[in-house]
Amino acid sequence: MSRKRRISSKRGRNSTISVVVLAVIALINVYNYYFSESNDITGFDKASVTKHVDGDTIYVRLENGEEEKIRMIGVNTPETKHPTKGVEAYGKEASDFTREYLKDRVVYLEKDVSDRDRYNRLLRYVWLEVPENKSDEEISGKLFNAILVKEGYANVSTFPPDVKYEDVFLMLEGEARENNMGLWGMQKIH
């Protein structure tokens, strides 16, 4: 075999190997996209809820093993453990709702602008699933902060600059008030 043919033959084999390697990489990427639990979670931290404090505060274990206290952004539930306020009306119900809904659950944490509050708690939105498009419907069904408002366990409480979902939260609060949901129904009784 001439030298030109041997070089040409090697190039052909190298090209075939390159194509096979690229095909395998493409298949791995497709598999990871469709069968991975996390898909593309850019901007989200996957965590496991370890315990709750009250309706709007939980503890999570991050993927790196660290445990963090999370204060949910944009919402405020009635107090249950405040040193001077004691247990406020509908506080126990809100706390129980959060405990039951998030107990041992995997969640996806989203930061707004601020990282921590003055008590060193992480400020986060708590997603039950990674959102695809963050439509109003998806926010009200997958974002636990919004679910608290929608079900009447929390009122909207935003502090700039952390106001990413304020408009949706206010819409949900209006609907909860209109329908006498949760704490809004309690006010009608008293």
TORDREN-143405 format. One record per residue: residue number from 1; x, y, z of N, C-alpha, C in turn. Coordinates in steps of 0.05 Angstrom, whole numbers, padded with zeros to 5 digits. Example, Ala and Ser with C-alpha at 12.3 -4.5 7.8 and 13.67 -1.06 7.14 Angstrom:
// residues 2
NODE pos    n_X    n_Y    n_Z   ca_X   ca_Y   ca_Z    c_X    c_Y    c_Z
NODE   1  00264 -00114  00156  00246 -00090  00156  00264 -00066  00156
NODE   2  00257 -00045  00142  00273 -00021  00143  00258  00001  00157
END
This chain:
// residues 190
NODE pos    n_X    n_Y    n_Z   ca_X   ca_Y   ca_Z    c_X    c_Y    c_Z
NODE   1  00017 -00023  00000  00000  00000  00000  00018  00025  00000
NODE   2  00011  00043 -00017  00028  00067 -00019  00023  00085  00006
NODE   3  00042  00102  00009  00041  00120  00033  00017  00138  00032
NODE   4  00009  00148  00008 -00015  00165  00005 -00040  00150  00014
NODE   5 -00041  00124  00005 -00065  00109  00013 -00067  00104  00042
NODE   6 -00044  00098  00055 -00044  00093  00084 -00052  00118  00099
NODE   7 -00043  00142  00091 -00051  00167  00104 -00080  00172  00100
NODE   8 -00090  00168  00075 -00118  00171  00069 -00135  00152  00085
NODE   9 -00126  00127  00088 -00141  00107  00103 -00143  00115  00133
NODE  10 -00121  00125  00144 -00120  00134  00172 -00139  00157  00176
NODE  11 -00139  00176  00157 -00157  00199  00159 -00186  00190  00159
NODE  12 -00192  00171  00142 -00219  00160  00141 -00228  00148  00167
NODE  13 -00210  00132  00179 -00216  00120  00205 -00219  00141  00227
NODE  14 -00201  00161  00226 -00203  00182  00246 -00229  00198  00243
NODE  15 -00238  00202  00218 -00263  00216  00214 -00287  00200  00224
NODE  16 -00286  00173  00219 -00307  00156  00229 -00308  00156  00260
NODE  17 -00285  00154  00272 -00284  00155  00302 -00295  00181  00312
NODE  18 -00288  00204  00299 -00298  00230  00308 -00328  00231  00306
NODE  19 -00339  00221  00284 -00368  00221  00280 -00381  00204  00302
NODE  20 -00370  00181  00308 -00381  00163  00329 -00380  00177  00356
NODE  21 -00358  00189  00363 -00355  00203  00388 -00376  00226  00390
NODE  22 -00379  00241  00369 -00399  00263  00370 -00427  00252  00373
NODE  23 -00433  00230  00360 -00460  00217  00362 -00465  00208  00390
NODE  24 -00445  00196  00403 -00448  00187  00431 -00452  00211  00449
NODE  25 -00437  00232  00446 -00441  00256  00462 -00469  00267  00458
NODE  26 -00479  00268  00434 -00506  00278  00428 -00526  00261  00442
NODE  27 -00523  00234  00441 -00542  00216  00454 -00542  00220  00485
NODE  28 -00519  00224  00496 -00517  00229  00525 -00531  00255  00532
NODE  29 -00527  00275  00516 -00541  00301  00522 -00571  00298  00520
NODE  30 -00581  00284  00499 -00610  00279  00497 -00620  00264  00520
NODE  31 -00606  00243  00528 -00615  00227  00552 -00616  00245  00576
NODE  32 -00595  00260  00582 -00595  00277  00605 -00617  00298  00605
NODE  33 -00624  00308  00581 -00645  00328  00580 -00672  00316  00587
NODE  34 -00678  00293  00575 -00705  00281  00578 -00708  00264  00603
NODE  35 -00686  00253  00614 -00689  00235  00636 -00676  00244  00662
NODE  36 -00663  00267  00662 -00652  00278  00686 -00674  00291  00702
NODE  37 -00673  00289  00728 -00693  00302  00745 -00691  00332  00743
NODE  38 -00668  00342  00739 -00664  00371  00741 -00667  00386  00714
NODE  39 -00666  00372  00691 -00666  00385  00666 -00648  00410  00667
NODE  40 -00656  00432  00657 -00639  00456  00658 -00649  00473  00682
NODE  41 -00634  00473  00703 -00643  00488  00727 -00624  00512  00732
NODE  42 -00615  00525  00711 -00599  00548  00713 -00614  00569  00730
NODE  43 -00601  00579  00750 -00614  00599  00767 -00630  00587  00790
NODE  44 -00630  00561  00793 -00644  00548  00815 -00625  00530  00831
NODE  45 -00629  00529  00857 -00614  00511  00873 -00633  00489  00883
NODE  46 -00626  00464  00877 -00642  00442  00885 -00636  00437  00915
NODE  47 -00657  00432  00931 -00654  00428  00959 -00676  00409  00970
NODE  48 -00671  00398  00993 -00691  00381  01006 -00700  00395  01032
NODE  49 -00726  00397  01035 -00737  00409  01059 -00732  00391  01083
NODE  50 -00719  00401  01104 -00713  00385  01127 -00732  00390  01150
NODE  51 -00742  00415  01153 -00762  00421  01174 -00773  00449  01168
NODE  52 -00794  00455  01182 -00806  00481  01179 -00806  00496  01205
NODE  53 -00806  00522  01204 -00807  00538  01228 -00835  00548  01232
NODE  54 -00846  00559  01211 -00874  00569  01210 -00883  00570  01182
NODE  55 -00904  00585  01176 -00915  00585  01149 -00897  00595  01127
NODE  56 -00879  00614  01133 -00862  00626  01112 -00832  00622  01117
NODE  57 -00825  00604  01135 -00796  00599  01140 -00792  00569  01143
NODE  58 -00771  00559  01128 -00765  00530  01129 -00735  00527  01130
NODE  59 -00726  00502  01136 -00699  00494  01133 -00696  00475  01110
NODE  60 -00674  00478  01095 -00669  00459  01073 -00640  00450  01074
NODE  61 -00636  00427  01062 -00608  00417  01058 -00602  00420  01028
NODE  62 -00582  00436  01023 -00573  00441  00995 -00558  00417  00985
NODE  63 -00554  00416  00959 -00539  00393  00947 -00511  00391  00957
NODE  64 -00499  00412  00966 -00471  00411  00977 -00471  00401  01006
NODE  65 -00494  00394  01017 -00496  00383  01044 -00502  00404  01066
NODE  66 -00500  00430  01059 -00504  00451  01079 -00534  00454  01085
NODE  67 -00541  00459  01110 -00568  00464  01118 -00571  00495  01120
NODE  68 -00593  00505  01109 -00597  00534  01109 -00626  00540  01118
NODE  69 -00630  00562  01132 -00656  00572  01139 -00665  00590  01116
NODE  70 -00689  00585  01106 -00700  00600  01083 -00724  00617  01092
NODE  71 -00724  00643  01086 -00747  00660  01090 -00758  00665  01062
NODE  72 -00783  00657  01058 -00796  00659  01032 -00801  00689  01025
NODE  73 -00793  00696  01001 -00795  00724  00992 -00824  00730  00984
NODE  74 -00832  00755  00990 -00857  00766  00980 -00882  00759  00995
NODE  75 -00880  00743  01016 -00904  00735  01031 -00899  00737  01061
NODE  76 -00921  00739  01075 -00919  00739  01104 -00943  00723  01115
NODE  77 -00937  00703  01131 -00958  00687  01144 -00961  00697  01172
NODE  78 -00984  00693  01185 -00987  00701  01213 -00967  00686  01230
NODE  79 -00958  00700  01251 -00937  00689  01269 -00946  00666  01286
NODE  80 -00928  00648  01292 -00933  00626  01311 -00911  00624  01332
NODE  81 -00888  00636  01326 -00865  00633  01345 -00852  00660  01351
NODE  82 -00865  00682  01347 -00854  00708  01352 -00851  00712  01382
NODE  83 -00829  00723  01391 -00825  00726  01420 -00844  00745  01434
NODE  84 -00854  00765  01419 -00873  00784  01432 -00901  00783  01422
NODE  85 -00905  00774  01397 -00932  00773  01386 -00947  00747  01393
NODE  86 -00933  00726  01400 -00946  00701  01406 -00958  00689  01380
NODE  87 -00979  00673  01383 -00992  00660  01361 -01014  00678  01350
NODE  88 -01011  00686  01325 -01032  00703  01313 -01054  00686  01300
NODE  89 -01077  00699  01296 -01099  00685  01283 -01091  00674  01256
NODE  90 -01097  00649  01252 -01092  00633  01228 -01062  00626  01225
NODE  91 -01046  00632  01245 -01018  00625  01244 -01013  00595  01245
NODE  92 -01028  00581  01263 -01024  00552  01265 -01033  00538  01239
NODE  93 -01054  00547  01227 -01063  00536  01202 -01043  00539  01180
NODE  94 -01031  00564  01178 -01011  00569  01158 -00986  00552  01163
NODE  95 -00978  00550  01188 -00954  00534  01195 -00959  00504  01188
NODE  96 -00983  00494  01195 -00989  00466  01189 -00990  00461  01159
NODE  97 -01001  00480  01144 -01002  00477  01115 -00974  00475  01103
NODE  98 -00956  00492  01111 -00929  00491  01101 -00915  00465  01109
NODE  99 -00919  00457  01134 -00906  00432  01143 -00916  00408  01126
NODE 100 -00942  00406  01123 -00953  00383  01108 -00946  00384  01078
NODE 101 -00947  00408  01067 -00942  00410  01038 -00913  00406  01030
NODE 102 -00895  00415  01047 -00866  00414  01040 -00851  00392  01055
NODE 103 -00863  00378  01072 -00849  00357  01088 -00834  00338  01070
NODE 104 -00808  00335  01075 -00790  00317  01061 -00791  00320  01030
NODE 105 -00797  00344  01021 -00800  00348  00992 -00774  00361  00980
NODE 106 -00769  00354  00955 -00748  00367  00940 -00760  00393  00929
NODE 107 -00745  00415  00932 -00754  00441  00922 -00732  00454  00906
NODE 108 -00738  00475  00891 -00719  00490  00876 -00720  00519  00884
NODE 109 -00698  00529  00895 -00697  00555  00906 -00687  00575  00885
NODE 110 -00702  00598  00884 -00695  00619  00865 -00689  00645  00881
NODE 111 -00667  00657  00875 -00659  00682  00888 -00672  00705  00872
NODE 112 -00678  00727  00885 -00686  00751  00871 -00661  00769  00870
NODE 113 -00661  00791  00884 -00638  00809  00885 -00621  00805  00910
NODE 114 -00635  00806  00933 -00621  00803  00959 -00615  00774  00965
NODE 115 -00593  00769  00978 -00585  00742  00985 -00596  00734  01013
NODE 116 -00592  00751  01033 -00599  00745  01060 -00613  00769  01073
NODE 117 -00629  00762  01094 -00642  00784  01110 -00624  00790  01134
NODE 118 -00634  00808  01151 -00618  00816  01174 -00614  00794  01194
NODE 119 -00630  00773  01192 -00627  00750  01211 -00609  00728  01198
NODE 120 -00597  00734  01176 -00579  00716  01161 -00594  00692  01148
NODE 121 -00620  00695  01144 -00635  00674  01130 -00632  00679  01100
NODE 122 -00630  00658  01084 -00631  00661  01055 -00659  00670  01047
NODE 123 -00660  00689  01029 -00685  00699  01018 -00690  00685  00992
NODE 124 -00711  00669  00990 -00715  00654  00965 -00744  00650  00958
NODE 125 -00749  00646  00932 -00774  00635  00923 -00771  00605  00923
NODE 126 -00792  00591  00932 -00791  00562  00935 -00809  00549  00914
NODE 127 -00796  00538  00893 -00811  00525  00871 -00814  00495  00877
NODE 128 -00837  00484  00871 -00842  00456  00874 -00830  00440  00851
NODE 129 -00829  00453  00828 -00817  00443  00803 -00803  00465  00789
NODE 130 -00784  00459  00773 -00770  00480  00758 -00790  00490  00737
NODE 131 -00795  00516  00736 -00814  00527  00717 -00803  00526  00688
NODE 132 -00822  00524  00670 -00814  00524  00641 -00815  00552  00630
NODE 133 -00836  00568  00637 -00838  00595  00625 -00847  00616  00644
NODE 134 -00852  00609  00669 -00860  00628  00690 -00885  00644  00683
NODE 135 -00904  00631  00670 -00929  00644  00665 -00944  00647  00691
NODE 136 -00965  00664  00691 -00981  00667  00716 -00992  00641  00726
NODE 137 -01001  00624  00708 -01011  00597  00716 -00990  00580  00728
NODE 138 -00966  00581  00717 -00945  00564  00728 -00936  00575  00755
NODE 139 -00934  00601  00758 -00927  00614  00783 -00948  00606  00805
NODE 140 -00973  00608  00798 -00994  00602  00819 -00996  00573  00825
NODE 141 -00985  00555  00808 -00988  00527  00813 -00962  00513  00822
NODE 142 -00939  00525  00817 -00913  00512  00823 -00896  00528  00843
NODE 143 -00902  00553  00847 -00886  00570  00866 -00900  00570  00893
NODE 144 -00887  00558  00913 -00901  00554  00939 -00908  00581  00951
NODE 145 -00890  00601  00948 -00896  00628  00959 -00924  00637  00949
NODE 146 -00929  00633  00923 -00954  00641  00910 -00977  00624  00920
NODE 147 -00972  00598  00924 -00993  00580  00934 -01002  00589  00961
NODE 148 -00984  00597  00978 -00991  00607  01005 -01011  00631  01003
NODE 149 -01005  00649  00984 -01023  00672  00980 -01049  00664  00968
NODE 150 -01048  00647  00947 -01072  00638  00933 -01092  00624  00952
NODE 151 -01081  00608  00970 -01098  00592  00988 -01106  00608  01013
NODE 152 -01096  00633  01016 -01104  00649  01038 -01088  00645  01064
NODE 153 -01065  00633  01062 -01048  00628  01085 -01028  00651  01090
NODE 154 -01025  00669  01070 -01006  00691  01072 -01017  00715  01058
NODE 155 -01007  00738  01066 -01013  00762  01051 -00987  00771  01037
NODE 156 -00990  00787  01017 -00966  00797  01002 -00951  00816  01019
NODE 157 -00925  00812  01020 -00907  00830  01035 -00880  00831  01021
NODE 158 -00878  00852  01004 -00853  00854  00988 -00836  00877  00998
NODE 159 -00810  00873  00995 -00791  00893  01003 -00771  00897  00980
NODE 160 -00773  00920  00966 -00755  00925  00944 -00726  00921  00953
NODE 161 -00709  00910  00937 -00713  00905  00908 -00724  00878  00901
NODE 162 -00732  00862  00921 -00741  00835  00916 -00771  00834  00910
NODE 163 -00778  00841  00885 -00806  00844  00877 -00813  00830  00851
NODE 164 -00797  00809  00844 -00799  00796  00818 -00828  00787  00811
NODE 165 -00842  00776  00831 -00869  00764  00826 -00891  00780  00840
NODE 166 -00885  00804  00848 -00904  00821  00863 -00932  00823  00849
NODE 167 -00932  00828  00823 -00957  00832  00809 -00975  00807  00810
NODE 168 -00962  00784  00806 -00978  00759  00807 -00987  00754  00836
NODE 169 -00970  00759  00856 -00978  00755  00884 -01001  00773  00891
NODE 170 -01001  00798  00882 -01023  00817  00888 -01049  00807  00875
NODE 171 -01047  00797  00850 -01071  00787  00837 -01082  00763  00853
NODE 172 -01065  00745  00861 -01074  00721  00877 -01086  00729  00904
NODE 173 -01074  00749  00916 -01085  00759  00942 -01112  00771  00938
NODE 174 -01116  00786  00917 -01143  00797  00911 -01164  00775  00907
NODE 175 -01156  00754  00893 -01175  00732  00889 -01181  00717  00915
NODE 176 -01160  00714  00932 -01164  00701  00958 -01183  00717  00976
NODE 177 -01179  00743  00976 -01196  00761  00991 -01225  00760  00982
NODE 178 -01228  00761  00955 -01254  00760  00943 -01269  00734  00950
NODE 179 -01254  00712  00951 -01266  00686  00956 -01265  00678  00986
NODE 180 -01258  00697  01003 -01257  00693  01032 -01240  00668  01039
NODE 181 -01217  00665  01026 -01200  00642  01030 -01183  00647  01056
NODE 182 -01180  00626  01071 -01162  00626  01094 -01165  00649  01113
NODE 183 -01143  00664  01117 -01143  00686  01136 -01163  00708  01128
NODE 184 -01170  00710  01103 -01189  00731  01094 -01217  00722  01102
NODE 185 -01223  00697  01104 -01248  00688  01114 -01250  00691  01144
NODE 186 -01227  00689  01158 -01227  00692  01187 -01234  00721  01194
NODE 187 -01227  00740  01178 -01232  00768  01184 -01262  00774  01183
NODE 188 -01277  00759  01166 -01306  00763  01163 -01320  00753  01188
NODE 189 -01308  00732  01200 -01321  00719  01224 -01319  00737  01248
NODE 190 -01295  00750  01251 -01291  00766  01275 -01303  00793  01273
END
